[in-house]
Amino acid sequence: MVALLVGTAACGNAGSGPATDAAAPSSASAGQQDGAVTIKTFAFHPDPVRVKAGTTVSWTNEDEILHNVTSGERDEADGTFDKQLDGPGSVAEHTFDTPGTYAYHCSIHPGMDGVVEVSSR
């Protein structure tokens, strides 16, 4: 599996001060998500999707047309996954076991690009 590293200088909680016990339990406040991605109006939501290692990301097509999710940059698919979503309600899944930043795209539609950010467990 090839990981593409992407700078995230604007992400995180810089300047927000030390974490408190009251804020710690909420994974949403830490930017973690459950791995559910929707495809709606030719876009991936959320983007980026942030998950912990071992999480299965699922992409659900809510558009009326065919899409796919292909691993890697648009001009350099890496062959890790290439899954078809044949219309409304179709779902594709991939489990991300290794921390890193992974690019993916819909090879059918220019401009449909996304990122999965995987943190350690």
Number of C-alpha atoms within 10 A of each C-alpha: 12 14 14 13 11 12 8 9 7 7 8 10 12 9 6 7 7 8 10 8 7 7 11 11 10 10 12 12 11 14 14 16 18 15 21 16 23 19 22 14 13 17 19 22 16 16 14 18 22 23 24 20 17 16 19 16 20 16 23 22 27 19 19 12 12 16 25 24 24 23 27 24 18 17 8 9 17 17 11 12 16 18 16 15 21 16 16 16 14 15 19 18 16 18 12 21 15 16 17 18 20 22 22 23 25 25 19 12 13 10 12 19 22 23 21 20 21 21 18 11 11
